[in-house]
Amino acid sequence: MTKTDLRRHYRAARKAFVAALPASERERLERALADVVAPVIGGFRMTGSYAAVGDEIDPVWIEKRVGPHAFPRITGPDILFHQAEWSELKPGFQSIPEPPATAPVVQPDLLLVPLLAVTLNGVRLGQGRGYYDRALAALRRKQPVLAIGLAWECQIAPALPAEPWDMPLDMVATPERLVDCRKSR
């Protein structure tokens, strides 16, 4: 399958999975995700997160545990992370909630990463524009960053194609498990 086919397949699988969940079950699973990652998210200076859209798994319960955190803002071909509160977010690029340009730009050392699909060795399939690959590469050039991909279990792929510029994730978390991808590399 091409990356386009894979995106279509995993987008449909995620949509069907979430559509079948009662709202209370979705919240229970997203709270479980926060419990799963709790052992590894302490001790970081700044967490970069994201505002979930549609059927993406929502990191809000993780955000409540980490203190100050930052959200991505698209600036041309790149993402910059701005420290902000949820109340400050406004629809931005493709109507994705983002912080104002005036919010402080920060360098996260923990990054929660959205995705369409992921392997257990950290190969991530995103939306296809490379924003997170470029952002993660730029952050890693400045300091160590722990990148955790957040997914529903239906987004775990047996294999995915990887390009030289694709940035591997360090960990993958679902409501059911936390996998340290670095152990398989």
Protein Blocks (a to p, Z undefined) as FASTA:
>chain_A
ZZklmmmmmmmmmmmmmmmpcfklmmmmmmmmmmmmmmmmgoiabdcddddehjaccfkl
mmmmnopadddddehjbccdddddfklpccdehhiacddfkbccdddfbdcdddfbdcfk
opacdehnommmmmmmmmmmmoccdddddddfklpcfbdcddfklccdfbdcdfkbccdf
klmZZ
